[in-house]
């Protein structure tokens, strides 16, 4: 048991939480020393957006649940990994949240995209309802792949962020597909082609300060999500070094994973332990105040983060990366290639230039050609859904 005394005004923690070790602490691509940078580690963790179960929000779909306690943990983890992408996109990886310090409009724009109401881009309402199209009834537990598929669909409506979201199927990242996706300079996939430059429509639904250069840049910021199964019932030890390396890359968005009642958002590691944010706390839903500002303290975890042994990780995960520019993506590809040369590190996925001929051939799986990727993956990644009975609340 760790004893922690916490004075919120300075965010100073006096406790023995991180082991006194010479091993570095890695948090989403940043390296820290426990001995000299404890404050910085905790400030970095606290600055991540933390989404937990909530109660008393508007009923999903008008008549559905008003709380996600017991079923929403993977949806909350999906929100956290996606919120980290939006933070990198609009605020930068160096941005920090300090209690009581006035935050920018961009920060509140990011936070508002996740608030528990039906018209927020990535609210629990949107995720649960969009999941119905993926074969998940409202209140049913999601696997990491399902939540990734749903977030990809929701991102097409977020013209402000204008993200290219790619979900790498079959443990294979195809560089050509990603370049094609990111170099399409439409405002967002599925939206109408870009109107004439002088038209005001360009800013429709977008803050005014988003410049033309930004809107029409040659590379749309990439959110890359890779659903993986790293073993049958427990993680295969051969993948552990590779998994650790994912947290060391500057493009890291972390990892979502777990099973019913134990989904977590993993943001780093120290030694043989993963560091994670846990959604399993029920908080009251937050209402914007009279002035329209949002009380935001409950969206930041102000106590030491949780840790668990890497060996205990459920093998069903999705790994996330954010590449703001083409140079970021090229650098990521180089790092992945180098990683394949590290001794004792088994690759978790394959990086290829173009689609192999056998790739996604429907006959291989004996499925009809019109079976969607989501259906196909459901059979691989979300089979754990069948092993659990989700109790209705």
Secondary structure, DSSP 8 states (H G I E B T S, - for coil): ---EEEETTTTEEEE--S---SS-EEETTEEE-TTT-HHHHHHHHHHS----EEES---GGGTS-SB-TTT-HHHHHHHHHHHHHHHHHHT-TT----TTS---HHHHHHHHTTSSSTTSTT-HHHHHHHHHTTT--TT----HHHHHHHHHHHHTT-TTT--EEEEE-TTEEEHHHHHHHHT--SSSTTS-----TT-GGGGTTS-TT--HHHHT-SS--EEEEEEEE-SSSS--GGGHHHHHHHHHSTTEEEEEE--TT--EEEEEEETTEEEEEE---EEE-----TTS----GGGS--S--EEEEGGGS-SEEEEEEEESSHHHHHHHHHHHHHHTTSTT---SSEEESS--TTTT-HHHHT--TT--HHHHHHHHHGGGGGG------
